[in-house]
Each structure stands twice: as structure tokens, then as C-alpha cells.
Amino acid sequence: MKDSRRFVSLAVVFCFPVTFCLAIGLTGSSASEPKPGNPPVSETAASSIPGFNQDIRPILSDACFACHGPDEHGRQAGLRLDDREEAIDAGAIEPGDAMASLIIERILETDPDLVMPPPETGKKLSADDIEMLRRWINGGATYQKHWSFEPIPDTLATPGTGKLAWWPETKLDTFIAAELDRRDWSPAPPVTREGWLRRVCFDLTGLPPSPQQLDQFLADSSPGAKARVVDRLLADPAYGQRMANMWLDVARYADTFGYQADVPMDV
């Protein structure tokens, strides 16, 4: 169970979020301090600063990223708002000073030829959206990575685990243990190393481990051995083929109406 829990976490991080995030380009730069000359943000004020992932990213994704996001082919004016450093270099964001930020200036513009988003897009920011952006920029315009790449916060409250207090090894485990205890269930016994390798190979590549893979893994008893297996599998072309296979299934790639009766198919 210990091994399978670890792989579930890896699968959640590496499989679905990576594919999904690459598709919509949800990238973010690391946080940095406001520029010199801006007043420091107090702890009280910091607690009221909107969060990028929860509050700001949805606004930018809906109204801005189509023209100023990760897609270089659709990008207008060479401006990226999904990348903090590029947004700052372009003057679109001045951390600590919303009114000096071009993004706020253009949002508040009354000239239909200059206002952003352009009227023809049908997008319009609400007063609440604008205030959220203003507070975020004044608070330092901190970006965040996608939630799946962020560690569990140290301040996260964890539930009681009852009779299974001995079982959790991570904070995430405490939530599983609490639910197992509520249902009066017991964890499954730990899987063998051979069993773990079989599971991870099938999940990531759809193929069983080769004898060479098994020998290499069993011979590696050093810390991080399992993480190295996952890294090797993610670099294997078979991983890409497995992801593409699932995507083609979703897209109904092989659907047909029959011989000489096929018509264009949209999904």
C-alpha cells in the first residue's frame, strides 16, 4: 500500500496534470520581491492579497491568455501575461504599483481601439475582477505554479486518523487514513518491489516490465530508486504512445460510419 500510494501521487502529478497543463499552457514563474521603492507588505495586508491560482489565473485565462498567453502563434504584440518576468519586462505589470501597470491602464481605457480586452472579443472584466487584479499587483504580483506542482502547505490542517495513526507517512496519507478509519477499513498490505514495478510500468507505458528493468530495479536499493524508475519510464517513447492512445480514444479517432458512407466527424 505504501508503494502504491507513492505511485498514485506520481501518476496524478506526471500523467494528467502534465498533459492538461501543456495543452492549455498554464505555466507560472516563481515569486519575487516587489521592486525597490515600493512599500513592504505587512503580514495583515499579505493575508488579503488575492492568490494567483485561485483568484487571478481564472481572470487572465478567460480574458487575456488567448492573445497574451503561451501560444506563440496566437500571441499579440509579443506580450505574455502567463509569465511573470516577461509581463514585468514589457511593463504590463509593475509589482507594488497597479496604477503604473499597463494591464490596468488598458483595462480602464475608454477608447474602444485601445481598451483591453478588445470589445470584439465579447470579453469584459467586472469591477470585482479589476479590483482583484489591482490588489494582486499592489501586493507584489506573485505568480504560482499549477497546484499539482506545489507541495502540500505545512500549515494545512490534517484530520485525526483514529486507529490508523500508525499508518500515514505523509500529510496526504492522513486524509486517506481518516476515511479508512471512518469506514472501519484497514489498509492493504505493502506491495512487493516486483509488484510495484509491474504496476508503475503498466500505468505509465501499458507494458509489463522487461527482465532487464526488473533486474536493474531490484539491484538498486539506494534512496530514490523508485523515482528513478518513474523518470526512466516518462522518458520512454512508450509513455508518449500510451498517453496518445488514451487521447485518441477520447477523440473517438477510430469511429466510422461504414464503407463509402463516411462524412467529416467533429468532436
Backbone as CSV, one residue per row, in Angstrom:
resi,resn,N_x,N_y,N_z,CA_x,CA_y,CA_z,C_x,C_y,C_z
1,MET,0.839,-1.213,0.000,0.000,0.000,0.000,0.866,1.252,0.000
2,LYS,1.979,1.177,0.772,2.902,2.312,0.822,3.405,2.655,-0.570
3,ASP,3.799,1.609,-1.316,4.343,1.842,-2.647,3.276,2.341,-3.594
4,SER,2.084,1.755,-3.501,1.033,2.170,-4.422,0.602,3.593,-4.150
5,ARG,0.631,4.006,-2.859,0.283,5.390,-2.549,1.260,6.329,-3.215
6,ARG,2.551,5.976,-3.141,3.556,6.852,-3.745,3.341,6.958,-5.253
7,PHE,3.012,5.833,-5.877,2.819,5.917,-7.326,1.585,6.704,-7.690
8,VAL,0.492,6.570,-6.879,-0.703,7.363,-7.171,-0.361,8.835,-7.208
9,SER,0.438,9.290,-6.228,0.831,10.704,-6.212,1.619,11.061,-7.447
10,LEU,2.563,10.174,-7.841,3.364,10.448,-9.037,2.497,10.458,-10.278
11,ALA,1.532,9.542,-10.346,0.683,9.473,-11.531,-0.163,10.723,-11.646
12,VAL,-0.697,11.194,-10.505,-1.510,12.409,-10.536,-0.689,13.587,-11.029
13,VAL,0.568,13.681,-10.532,1.399,14.821,-10.902,1.873,14.739,-12.340
14,PHE,2.348,13.531,-12.762,3.021,13.431,-14.045,2.103,13.131,-15.216
15,CYS,1.014,12.417,-14.997,0.205,11.984,-16.142,-0.827,13.030,-16.526
16,PHE,-1.902,13.120,-15.718,-2.960,14.018,-16.132,-2.571,15.494,-16.095
17,PRO,-2.035,16.013,-14.958,-1.756,17.454,-14.939,-0.762,17.893,-15.988
18,VAL,0.294,17.066,-16.251,1.279,17.475,-17.249,0.637,17.590,-18.621
19,THR,-0.162,16.548,-18.991,-0.820,16.583,-20.294,-1.765,17.761,-20.379
20,PHE,-2.553,17.937,-19.319,-3.552,19.004,-19.338,-2.906,20.377,-19.321
21,CYS,-1.886,20.535,-18.483,-1.261,21.851,-18.373,-0.555,22.245,-19.648
22,LEU,0.083,21.280,-20.317,0.733,21.605,-21.577,-0.291,22.019,-22.618
23,ALA,-1.477,21.396,-22.554,-2.492,21.702,-23.557,-2.989,23.122,-23.430
24,ILE,-3.150,23.609,-22.198,-3.692,24.957,-22.054,-2.639,25.966,-21.650
25,GLY,-1.373,25.498,-21.476,-0.263,26.419,-21.230,-0.306,27.108,-19.895
26,LEU,-0.702,26.395,-18.871,-0.756,27.037,-17.565,0.605,26.962,-16.918
27,THR,1.441,27.933,-17.194,2.764,27.988,-16.592,2.861,29.230,-15.736
28,GLY,3.774,29.241,-14.779,3.955,30.409,-13.934,5.379,30.517,-13.464
29,SER,5.855,31.736,-13.265,7.207,31.944,-12.780,7.201,31.992,-11.273
30,SER,8.366,31.852,-10.710,8.475,31.874,-9.259,8.281,33.283,-8.741
31,ALA,7.924,33.340,-7.466,7.662,34.637,-6.859,8.948,35.397,-6.645
32,SER,8.844,36.709,-6.632,9.986,37.541,-6.289,9.486,38.751,-5.526
33,GLU,10.400,39.483,-4.917,10.028,40.613,-4.092,9.590,41.793,-4.944
34,PRO,8.726,42.676,-4.376,8.384,43.898,-5.094,9.629,44.715,-5.388
35,LYS,9.564,45.529,-6.438,10.709,46.326,-6.836,11.081,47.337,-5.750
36,PRO,12.372,47.703,-5.690,12.795,48.704,-4.707,11.983,49.985,-4.864
37,GLY,11.671,50.607,-3.731,10.906,51.841,-3.775,9.452,51.627,-3.433
38,ASN,8.962,50.384,-3.529,7.593,50.088,-3.152,7.558,49.757,-1.666
39,PRO,6.533,50.194,-0.952,6.460,49.918,0.478,6.293,48.436,0.733
40,PRO,6.911,47.908,1.812,6.756,46.484,2.127,5.310,46.171,2.486
41,VAL,4.911,44.920,2.245,3.556,44.488,2.549,3.549,43.856,3.929
42,SER,2.687,44.327,4.801,2.610,43.785,6.153,1.967,42.401,6.109
43,GLU,2.118,41.663,7.239,1.526,40.329,7.288,0.011,40.414,7.193
44,THR,-0.578,41.431,7.804,-2.028,41.588,7.742,-2.473,41.851,6.317
45,ALA,-1.757,42.744,5.635,-2.110,43.059,4.252,-1.873,41.864,3.347
46,ALA,-0.798,41.122,3.627,-0.481,39.967,2.784,-1.593,38.932,2.825
47,SER,-2.250,38.815,3.975,-3.312,37.820,4.092,-4.511,38.157,3.226
48,SER,-4.641,39.423,2.815,-5.776,39.826,1.999,-5.424,39.918,0.520
49,ILE,-4.172,39.622,0.163,-3.752,39.674,-1.230,-4.344,38.478,-1.967
50,PRO,-4.995,38.694,-3.099,-5.555,37.564,-3.851,-4.468,36.571,-4.252
51,GLY,-4.822,35.309,-4.272,-3.897,34.273,-4.708,-3.925,34.132,-6.215
52,PHE,-2.773,33.840,-6.808,-2.704,33.761,-8.266,-3.529,32.590,-8.806
53,ASN,-3.315,31.398,-8.268,-4.018,30.224,-8.799,-5.526,30.307,-8.596
54,GLN,-5.934,30.733,-7.414,-7.356,30.730,-7.085,-8.095,31.932,-7.645
55,ASP,-7.478,33.104,-7.627,-8.198,34.332,-7.960,-7.799,34.963,-9.288
56,ILE,-6.491,34.995,-9.584,-6.004,35.770,-10.723,-5.926,34.959,-12.008
57,ARG,-5.425,33.761,-11.928,-5.284,32.945,-13.136,-6.611,32.782,-13.877
58,PRO,-7.739,32.512,-13.187,-9.004,32.393,-13.924,-9.370,33.659,-14.694
59,ILE,-9.079,34.830,-14.143,-9.388,36.092,-14.833,-8.534,36.227,-16.086
60,LEU,-7.229,36.018,-15.931,-6.328,36.149,-17.075,-6.598,35.080,-18.127
61,SER,-6.906,33.862,-17.687,-7.175,32.779,-18.629,-8.395,33.090,-19.483
62,ASP,-9.412,33.643,-18.860,-10.656,33.913,-19.579,-10.546,35.123,-20.493
63,ALA,-9.862,36.172,-20.037,-9.901,37.441,-20.764,-8.628,37.785,-21.517
64,CYS,-7.496,37.166,-21.151,-6.217,37.661,-21.668,-5.360,36.627,-22.398
65,PHE,-5.367,35.383,-21.938,-4.390,34.421,-22.434,-4.571,34.058,-23.903
66,ALA,-5.765,34.225,-24.446,-5.957,33.895,-25.863,-5.031,34.722,-26.746
67,CYS,-4.785,35.983,-26.372,-3.923,36.878,-27.156,-2.579,37.133,-26.493
68,HIS,-2.500,36.909,-25.186,-1.265,37.222,-24.459,-0.879,36.070,-23.534
69,GLY,-0.973,34.858,-24.072,-0.661,33.682,-23.279,0.468,32.875,-23.862
70,PRO,0.475,31.579,-23.604,1.605,30.727,-24.001,1.663,30.382,-25.476
71,ASP,0.569,30.546,-26.213,0.560,30.178,-27.637,1.253,31.254,-28.461
72,GLU,2.483,30.972,-28.898,3.252,31.974,-29.630,2.630,32.307,-30.975
73,HIS,1.848,31.411,-31.539,1.232,31.670,-32.837,0.032,32.615,-32.716
74,GLY,-0.636,32.578,-31.576,-1.787,33.452,-31.381,-1.473,34.693,-30.569
75,ARG,-0.229,34.827,-30.144,0.142,35.930,-29.264,0.167,37.253,-30.016
76,GLN,-0.368,38.285,-29.389,-0.428,39.615,-29.977,0.560,40.550,-29.278
77,ALA,1.186,41.410,-30.078,2.085,42.455,-29.566,3.279,41.882,-28.800
78,GLY,3.542,40.594,-28.969,4.679,39.983,-28.286,4.559,39.983,-26.773
79,LEU,3.331,40.127,-26.247,3.135,40.244,-24.804,2.632,38.933,-24.217
80,ARG,3.338,38.467,-23.174,2.916,37.285,-22.424,2.530,37.703,-21.017
81,LEU,1.322,37.305,-20.610,0.885,37.577,-19.249,0.893,36.318,-18.391
82,ASP,1.202,35.173,-19.004,1.282,33.936,-18.218,2.664,33.744,-17.624
83,ASP,3.616,34.585,-17.985,4.980,34.507,-17.478,5.313,35.814,-16.758
84,ARG,5.641,35.725,-15.491,5.816,36.928,-14.665,6.924,37.836,-15.179
85,GLU,8.093,37.244,-15.449,9.225,38.068,-15.849,8.954,38.791,-17.172
86,GLU,8.336,38.083,-18.128,8.050,38.719,-19.407,7.002,39.816,-19.252
87,ALA,6.015,39.591,-18.396,4.991,40.616,-18.170,5.596,41.858,-17.527
88,ILE,6.540,41.650,-16.609,7.202,42.779,-15.957,8.110,43.511,-16.933
89,ASP,8.890,42.754,-17.704,9.801,43.380,-18.673,9.052,44.223,-19.695
90,ALA,7.839,43.814,-20.036,7.046,44.555,-21.018,6.324,45.749,-20.398
91,GLY,6.405,45.895,-19.080,5.733,46.997,-18.407,4.259,46.745,-18.161
92,ALA,3.786,45.546,-18.503,2.372,45.243,-18.289,2.060,45.165,-16.803
93,ILE,3.036,44.713,-16.013,2.855,44.598,-14.567,4.018,45.292,-13.873
94,GLU,3.694,46.191,-12.965,4.681,46.840,-12.097,4.374,46.390,-10.666
95,PRO,5.052,45.349,-10.178,4.743,44.839,-8.844,4.767,45.941,-7.788
96,GLY,3.696,46.010,-7.015,3.593,47.021,-5.979,2.942,48.306,-6.438
97,ASP,2.668,48.463,-7.727,2.105,49.720,-8.240,1.131,49.418,-9.381
98,ALA,-0.121,49.141,-9.023,-1.105,48.755,-10.041,-1.362,49.863,-11.048
99,MET,-1.405,51.112,-10.587,-1.763,52.203,-11.488,-0.653,52.532,-12.476
100,ALA,0.557,52.038,-12.220,1.649,52.214,-13.177,1.763,51.015,-14.108
101,SER,0.880,50.038,-13.942,0.916,48.812,-14.741,0.063,48.980,-15.989
102,LEU,0.660,48.655,-17.121,-0.033,48.821,-18.397,-1.304,47.985,-18.464
103,ILE,-1.325,46.831,-17.826,-2.507,45.991,-17.886,-3.720,46.697,-17.279
104,ILE,-3.509,47.389,-16.171,-4.614,48.126,-15.544,-4.990,49.336,-16.390
105,GLU,-3.986,50.018,-16.916,-4.241,51.190,-17.764,-5.106,50.818,-18.963
106,ARG,-4.784,49.705,-19.613,-5.530,49.318,-20.806,-6.922,48.778,-20.463
107,ILE,-7.057,48.140,-19.319,-8.368,47.652,-18.895,-9.306,48.816,-18.606
108,LEU,-8.754,49.897,-18.029,-9.567,51.069,-17.676,-9.726,52.042,-18.840
109,GLU,-9.060,51.806,-19.953,-9.126,52.683,-21.129,-10.563,52.783,-21.648
110,THR,-10.968,53.988,-22.086,-12.314,54.192,-22.630,-12.330,54.187,-24.151
111,ASP,-11.170,54.354,-24.774,-11.094,54.326,-26.235,-11.289,52.882,-26.703
112,PRO,-12.324,52.599,-27.513,-12.573,51.219,-27.952,-11.432,50.614,-28.767
113,ASP,-10.558,51.464,-29.324,-9.422,50.953,-30.085,-8.252,50.571,-29.185
114,LEU,-8.299,50.975,-27.930,-7.194,50.721,-27.007,-7.571,49.843,-25.817
115,VAL,-8.844,49.810,-25.470,-9.265,49.084,-24.280,-9.000,47.591,-24.436
116,MET,-8.668,46.966,-23.342,-8.446,45.530,-23.284,-9.366,44.910,-22.221
117,PRO,-9.955,43.769,-22.533,-9.923,43.041,-23.800,-10.657,43.819,-24.896
118,PRO,-10.292,43.631,-26.167,-10.971,44.338,-27.247,-12.461,44.019,-27.243
119,PRO,-13.306,45.016,-27.517,-14.760,44.793,-27.488,-15.216,43.651,-28.383
120,GLU,-14.540,43.455,-29.520,-14.987,42.419,-30.455,-14.821,41.002,-29.906
121,THR,-14.044,40.845,-28.833,-13.888,39.516,-28.251,-15.093,39.121,-27.403
122,GLY,-15.901,40.117,-27.031,-17.038,39.836,-26.177,-16.670,39.657,-24.719
123,LYS,-15.392,39.854,-24.389,-14.928,39.719,-23.010,-14.939,41.082,-22.322
124,LYS,-15.347,41.098,-21.068,-15.347,42.347,-20.308,-15.126,42.012,-18.842
125,LEU,-14.140,42.674,-18.252,-13.847,42.426,-16.850,-14.830,43.182,-15.968
126,SER,-15.284,42.529,-14.927,-16.177,43.174,-13.972,-15.381,44.082,-13.040
127,ALA,-16.091,44.916,-12.321,-15.428,45.784,-11.350,-14.701,44.949,-10.294
128,ASP,-15.285,43.827,-9.911,-14.638,42.944,-8.933,-13.347,42.350,-9.501
129,ASP,-13.373,41.978,-10.793,-12.168,41.436,-11.428,-11.048,42.471,-11.428
130,ILE,-11.391,43.687,-11.788,-10.390,44.754,-11.862,-9.813,45.036,-10.481
131,GLU,-10.679,45.069,-9.475,-10.204,45.309,-8.116,-9.312,44.173,-7.640
132,MET,-9.657,42.941,-8.045,-8.831,41.788,-7.683,-7.439,41.915,-8.296
133,LEU,-7.384,42.271,-9.571,-6.096,42.458,-10.231,-5.300,43.583,-9.572
134,ARG,-5.976,44.687,-9.261,-5.294,45.836,-8.646,-4.673,45.450,-7.310
135,ARG,-5.431,44.745,-6.468,-4.915,44.335,-5.156,-3.768,43.347,-5.297
136,TRP,-3.888,42.454,-6.272,-2.830,41.468,-6.502,-1.530,42.148,-6.925
137,ILE,-1.610,43.089,-7.851,-0.396,43.788,-8.311,0.187,44.621,-7.180
138,ASN,-0.655,45.339,-6.451,-0.162,46.143,-5.333,0.486,45.274,-4.265
139,GLY,0.060,44.024,-4.178,0.628,43.103,-3.194,1.881,42.402,-3.663
140,GLY,2.382,42.750,-4.867,3.623,42.164,-5.350,3.503,41.317,-6.593
141,ALA,2.272,41.059,-7.050,2.052,40.287,-8.291,2.783,38.955,-8.270
142,THR,2.577,38.203,-7.207,3.211,36.896,-7.080,2.499,35.870,-7.957
143,TYR,3.272,35.147,-8.766,2.735,34.054,-9.577,2.898,32.746,-8.819
144,GLN,2.144,31.743,-9.223,2.274,30.406,-8.656,2.292,29.383,-9.792
145,LYS,2.930,28.256,-9.536,2.845,27.139,-10.460,1.457,26.515,-10.357
146,HIS,1.145,25.629,-11.298,-0.109,24.899,-11.211,-0.145,24.142,-9.894
147,TRP,-1.356,24.035,-9.307,-1.482,23.452,-7.967,-0.856,22.063,-7.865
148,SER,-0.874,21.291,-8.964,-0.368,19.917,-8.894,1.138,19.859,-8.708
149,PHE,1.825,20.973,-8.947,3.280,21.012,-8.792,3.693,21.694,-7.487
150,GLU,2.720,22.088,-6.678,3.024,22.743,-5.412,2.984,21.726,-4.277
151,PRO,3.921,21.788,-3.334,3.877,20.863,-2.196,2.698,21.189,-1.289
152,ILE,2.296,20.206,-0.517,1.218,20.430,0.445,1.708,21.426,1.492
153,PRO,0.964,22.499,1.758,1.429,23.525,2.713,1.652,22.944,4.103
154,ASP,2.688,23.442,4.766,2.959,22.995,6.128,1.833,23.383,7.079
155,THR,1.092,24.435,6.720,0.031,24.924,7.599,-1.287,24.185,7.398
156,LEU,-1.338,23.244,6.455,-2.585,22.529,6.179,-2.985,21.685,7.387
157,ALA,-4.205,21.893,7.841,-4.708,21.116,8.966,-5.003,19.693,8.502
158,THR,-4.582,18.718,9.273,-4.808,17.324,8.916,-5.833,16.709,9.856
159,PRO,-6.620,15.757,9.358,-7.661,15.149,10.191,-7.089,14.123,11.153
160,GLY,-7.883,13.767,12.146,-7.487,12.691,13.033,-7.562,11.360,12.309
161,THR,-6.699,10.445,12.662,-6.623,9.171,11.936,-7.107,7.987,12.758
162,GLY,-7.548,8.215,13.988,-8.121,7.145,14.803,-7.172,5.980,15.008
163,LYS,-7.693,4.784,14.748,-6.906,3.566,14.987,-5.750,3.427,14.008
164,LEU,-5.756,4.198,12.926,-4.707,4.068,11.909,-3.636,5.144,12.043
165,ALA,-3.469,5.666,13.240,-2.467,6.714,13.447,-1.057,6.226,13.100
166,TRP,-0.835,4.922,13.133,0.483,4.343,12.837,0.788,4.321,11.350
167,TRP,-0.248,4.473,10.510,-0.086,4.174,9.088,0.446,5.326,8.229
168,PRO,-0.004,6.573,8.400,0.413,7.647,7.481,1.905,7.925,7.530
169,GLU,2.476,8.188,6.363,3.872,8.622,6.259,3.956,10.061,5.765
170,THR,2.899,10.558,5.140,2.858,11.931,4.647,1.540,12.567,5.073
171,LYS,1.448,13.889,4.893,0.205,14.567,5.238,-0.961,14.080,4.381
172,LEU,-0.668,13.788,3.124,-1.714,13.277,2.248,-2.274,11.963,2.790
173,ASP,-1.402,11.138,3.356,-1.838,9.851,3.892,-2.849,10.022,5.025
174,THR,-2.746,11.125,5.776,-3.653,11.287,6.916,-5.100,11.404,6.458
175,PHE,-5.326,12.001,5.296,-6.687,12.122,4.791,-7.231,10.758,4.375
176,ILE,-6.363,9.935,3.773,-6.770,8.579,3.391,-7.034,7.754,4.642
177,ALA,-6.139,7.873,5.623,-6.301,7.108,6.858,-7.582,7.489,7.591
178,ALA,-7.914,8.779,7.594,-9.132,9.228,8.271,-10.367,8.610,7.632
179,GLU,-10.380,8.536,6.300,-11.530,7.950,5.620,-11.580,6.436,5.832
180,LEU,-10.428,5.791,5.797,-10.400,4.355,6.068,-10.909,4.061,7.476
181,ASP,-10.486,4.881,8.441,-10.916,4.686,9.824,-12.417,4.921,9.961
182,ARG,-12.930,5.925,9.248,-14.370,6.212,9.318,-15.193,5.032,8.810
183,ARG,-14.671,4.355,7.791,-15.369,3.201,7.216,-15.015,1.889,7.926
184,ASP,-14.122,1.981,8.924,-13.650,0.797,9.630,-12.974,-0.181,8.677
185,TRP,-12.195,0.374,7.754,-11.419,-0.436,6.816,-9.960,-0.439,7.240
186,SER,-9.213,-1.401,6.740,-7.784,-1.490,7.011,-7.002,-1.317,5.715
187,PRO,-5.827,-0.730,5.781,-5.006,-0.587,4.570,-4.599,-1.947,4.021
188,ALA,-4.416,-2.014,2.727,-3.900,-3.232,2.114,-2.442,-3.413,2.528
189,PRO,-1.968,-4.625,2.544,-0.550,-4.845,2.901,0.362,-4.246,1.847
190,PRO,1.572,-3.883,2.228,2.506,-3.290,1.258,2.769,-4.233,0.097
191,VAL,2.901,-3.658,-1.096,3.185,-4.461,-2.273,4.679,-4.786,-2.324
192,THR,5.021,-5.875,-2.951,6.438,-6.214,-3.126,7.065,-5.264,-4.135
193,ARG,8.397,-5.224,-4.156,9.074,-4.367,-5.135,8.763,-4.814,-6.557
194,GLU,8.676,-6.137,-6.759,8.313,-6.631,-8.085,6.897,-6.189,-8.463
195,GLY,5.992,-6.258,-7.492,4.610,-5.849,-7.755,4.505,-4.366,-8.049
196,TRP,5.271,-3.561,-7.298,5.246,-2.115,-7.539,5.747,-1.790,-8.942
197,LEU,6.834,-2.430,-9.361,7.380,-2.159,-10.684,6.370,-2.546,-11.772
198,ARG,5.700,-3.662,-11.588,4.699,-4.092,-12.571,3.585,-3.050,-12.684
199,ARG,3.118,-2.547,-11.532,2.044,-1.553,-11.542,2.474,-0.272,-12.255
200,VAL,3.644,0.229,-11.907,4.063,1.514,-12.468,4.341,1.393,-13.966
201,CYS,4.870,0.252,-14.388,5.133,0.061,-15.821,3.829,-0.001,-16.608
202,PHE,2.856,-0.746,-16.102,1.577,-0.835,-16.801,0.866,0.516,-16.827
203,ASP,0.921,1.246,-15.714,0.224,2.530,-15.659,0.832,3.561,-16.598
204,LEU,2.157,3.607,-16.690,2.803,4.654,-17.477,3.057,4.259,-18.926
205,THR,3.258,2.987,-19.192,3.575,2.587,-20.575,2.603,1.571,-21.157
206,GLY,1.762,0.964,-20.308,0.863,-0.070,-20.794,1.552,-1.389,-21.045
207,LEU,2.806,-1.499,-20.643,3.599,-2.699,-20.898,4.135,-3.256,-19.587
208,PRO,4.327,-4.572,-19.498,4.945,-5.138,-18.300,6.429,-4.797,-18.269
209,PRO,7.041,-4.846,-17.111,8.486,-4.582,-17.047,9.268,-5.687,-17.747
210,SER,10.338,-5.306,-18.396,11.207,-6.295,-19.037,12.078,-6.950,-17.969
211,PRO,12.638,-8.105,-18.257,13.561,-8.726,-17.284,14.714,-7.792,-16.927
212,GLN,15.195,-7.012,-17.910,16.293,-6.078,-17.629,15.838,-4.971,-16.674
213,GLN,14.629,-4.466,-16.877,14.103,-3.440,-15.983,13.949,-3.990,-14.568
214,LEU,13.455,-5.205,-14.465,13.268,-5.817,-13.151,14.605,-6.017,-12.448
215,ASP,15.583,-6.548,-13.158,16.902,-6.769,-12.556,17.527,-5.459,-12.119
216,GLN,17.414,-4.427,-12.957,18.005,-3.130,-12.629,17.367,-2.541,-11.382
217,PHE,16.042,-2.654,-11.260,15.345,-2.087,-10.117,15.662,-2.847,-8.839
218,LEU,15.643,-4.164,-8.914,15.918,-4.966,-7.710,17.348,-4.798,-7.239
219,ALA,18.252,-4.467,-8.146,19.658,-4.280,-7.766,19.914,-2.892,-7.190
220,ASP,18.937,-1.995,-7.310,19.112,-0.611,-6.845,18.356,-0.424,-5.528
221,SER,19.063,-0.513,-4.431,18.443,-0.354,-3.107,18.714,1.025,-2.514
222,SER,19.279,1.932,-3.291,19.614,3.263,-2.783,18.368,4.144,-2.744
223,PRO,18.399,5.213,-1.938,17.256,6.135,-1.885,16.954,6.717,-3.265
224,GLY,15.664,6.865,-3.545,15.271,7.450,-4.817,15.182,6.450,-5.950
225,ALA,15.293,5.154,-5.654,15.267,4.148,-6.715,13.941,4.167,-7.465
226,LYS,12.846,4.328,-6.732,11.536,4.329,-7.385,11.340,5.580,-8.237
227,ALA,11.815,6.704,-7.742,11.702,7.936,-8.525,12.494,7.820,-9.823
228,ARG,13.637,7.152,-9.765,14.445,6.977,-10.979,13.736,6.071,-11.990
229,VAL,13.012,5.057,-11.477,12.231,4.214,-12.381,11.178,5.047,-13.100
230,VAL,10.475,5.880,-12.349,9.434,6.723,-12.951,10.040,7.663,-13.976
231,ASP,11.195,8.251,-13.670,11.848,9.152,-14.625,12.197,8.415,-15.916
232,ARG,12.706,7.210,-15.784,13.051,6.436,-16.987,11.808,6.102,-17.809
233,LEU,10.725,5.757,-17.138,9.502,5.412,-17.859,8.895,6.637,-18.545
234,LEU,8.969,7.792,-17.890,8.437,9.012,-18.503,9.249,9.426,-19.720
235,ALA,10.524,9.034,-19.764,11.382,9.355,-20.910,11.275,8.306,-22.020
236,ASP,10.562,7.230,-21.773,10.425,6.153,-22.748,9.369,6.527,-23.795
237,PRO,9.637,6.321,-25.089,8.615,6.599,-26.111,7.297,5.873,-25.843
238,ALA,7.349,4.746,-25.155,6.124,4.006,-24.860,5.178,4.821,-23.982
239,TYR,5.727,5.700,-23.137,4.871,6.563,-22.315,4.075,7.516,-23.202
240,GLY,4.757,8.132,-24.164,4.057,9.029,-25.075,3.004,8.301,-25.896
241,GLN,3.312,7.065,-26.301,2.348,6.281,-27.077,1.120,5.952,-26.227
242,ARG,1.337,5.657,-24.953,0.197,5.345,-24.079,-0.672,6.573,-23.875
243,MET,-0.063,7.730,-23.659,-0.848,8.951,-23.497,-1.609,9.274,-24.779
244,ALA,-0.951,9.118,-25.937,-1.609,9.395,-27.214,-2.747,8.419,-27.455
245,ASN,-2.561,7.166,-27.053,-3.600,6.161,-27.249,-4.868,6.528,-26.485
246,MET,-4.697,6.961,-25.238,-5.866,7.351,-24.438,-6.538,8.585,-25.032
247,TRP,-5.723,9.518,-25.533,-6.289,10.737,-26.116,-7.066,10.411,-27.390
248,LEU,-6.536,9.515,-28.208,-7.240,9.140,-29.427,-8.555,8.431,-29.100
249,ASP,-8.572,7.669,-28.015,-9.825,7.059,-27.585,-10.843,8.132,-27.209
250,VAL,-10.394,9.148,-26.478,-11.284,10.234,-26.082,-11.809,10.964,-27.313
251,ALA,-10.929,11.153,-28.308,-11.305,11.869,-29.519,-12.068,10.989,-30.513
252,ARG,-12.331,9.742,-30.144,-13.078,8.807,-30.995,-12.416,8.717,-32.368
253,TYR,-11.100,8.547,-32.330,-10.293,8.589,-33.550,-10.712,7.517,-34.547
254,ALA,-11.119,6.342,-34.079,-11.384,5.230,-34.977,-12.855,5.100,-35.363
255,ASP,-13.682,6.060,-34.953,-15.099,5.967,-35.304,-15.290,5.997,-36.817
256,THR,-16.263,5.281,-37.295,-16.562,5.263,-38.723,-18.050,5.022,-38.922
257,PHE,-18.569,5.545,-40.023,-19.965,5.313,-40.371,-20.110,4.164,-41.371
258,GLY,-18.996,3.616,-41.816,-19.094,2.498,-42.735,-18.518,2.810,-44.109
259,TYR,-18.308,1.792,-44.879,-17.707,1.903,-46.203,-18.537,2.804,-47.116
260,GLN,-17.893,3.792,-47.756,-18.483,4.733,-48.700,-19.571,5.606,-48.077
261,ALA,-19.666,5.598,-46.758,-20.699,6.417,-46.121,-20.102,7.388,-45.101
262,ASP,-18.762,7.457,-45.043,-18.138,8.313,-44.044,-18.328,9.780,-44.394
263,VAL,-18.502,10.579,-43.377,-18.607,12.025,-43.536,-17.645,12.662,-42.540
264,PRO,-17.316,13.952,-42.710,-16.427,14.594,-41.728,-16.992,14.471,-40.313
265,MET,-16.107,14.182,-39.351,-16.536,13.968,-37.976,-15.890,15.007,-37.070
266,ASP,-16.695,15.676,-36.288,-16.204,16.671,-35.358,-16.493,16.203,-33.939
267,VAL,-15.522,16.385,-33.056,-15.703,16.030,-31.662,-15.505,17.277,-30.823
